[in-house]
Amino acid sequence: MAHCPECEAAIEIEDDIEEGAKLDCPDCGAELEVVNTNPVELDVISSGEEEEEDGTW
């Protein structure tokens, strides 16, 4: 299990996940990338809030 660096939500991670894999936080919608697999470490690519703001124009 890992935590979203944006909102700290717990995220289930598959045992065979690879570095560079991309996934979305189920709570805040942030797009995340796996930057380390042991231990699993995630980095924010784009936040869900930024995407919402971009779509309001």
C-alpha positions as CSV (number, residue, x, y, z in Angstrom):
1,M,0.0,0.0,0.0
2,A,1.2,3.5,-0.8
3,H,-0.1,7.0,-0.1
4,C,-1.0,9.8,-2.5
5,P,1.5,12.6,-2.1
6,E,-1.3,15.1,-2.9
7,C,-4.0,14.1,-0.4
8,E,-2.4,11.3,1.6
9,A,-5.1,8.8,0.6
10,A,-4.2,5.1,0.9
11,I,-3.8,3.5,-2.6
12,E,-3.7,-0.2,-3.2
13,I,-0.7,-1.1,-5.3
14,E,-0.2,-4.4,-7.2
15,D,2.9,-6.4,-6.0
16,D,4.3,-6.5,-9.6
17,I,4.1,-2.7,-10.3
18,E,7.0,-1.3,-12.2
19,E,8.8,2.1,-12.0
20,G,7.3,4.5,-14.4
21,A,3.8,3.1,-14.1
22,K,1.0,5.7,-14.0
23,L,-2.2,5.6,-12.0
24,D,-4.8,7.9,-10.6
25,C,-5.7,8.6,-7.0
26,P,-9.2,7.4,-6.4
27,D,-9.8,10.2,-3.8
28,C,-8.4,13.4,-5.3
29,G,-8.0,12.4,-9.0
30,A,-4.3,13.3,-9.1
31,E,-2.3,11.6,-11.8
32,L,0.6,9.7,-10.2
33,E,3.8,8.0,-11.3
34,V,5.6,5.2,-9.5
35,V,9.1,6.5,-8.9
36,N,10.3,3.7,-6.7
37,T,9.1,0.1,-6.1
38,N,10.8,-0.9,-2.9
39,P,9.3,0.8,-1.0
40,V,6.6,2.0,-3.3
41,E,6.9,5.8,-3.8
42,L,4.6,7.9,-5.9
43,D,5.1,11.4,-7.4
44,V,2.4,13.7,-8.7
45,I,2.3,14.3,-12.4
46,S,-0.8,16.5,-12.4
47,S,-3.3,17.2,-9.6
48,G,-7.0,16.6,-10.0
49,E,-7.7,20.2,-9.0
50,E,-5.5,21.6,-11.8
51,E,-7.5,19.6,-14.4
52,E,-10.8,20.9,-13.0
53,E,-9.6,24.5,-13.1
54,D,-8.3,24.1,-16.7
55,G,-11.7,22.8,-17.9
56,T,-13.7,25.9,-16.6
57,W,-12.6,28.3,-19.4
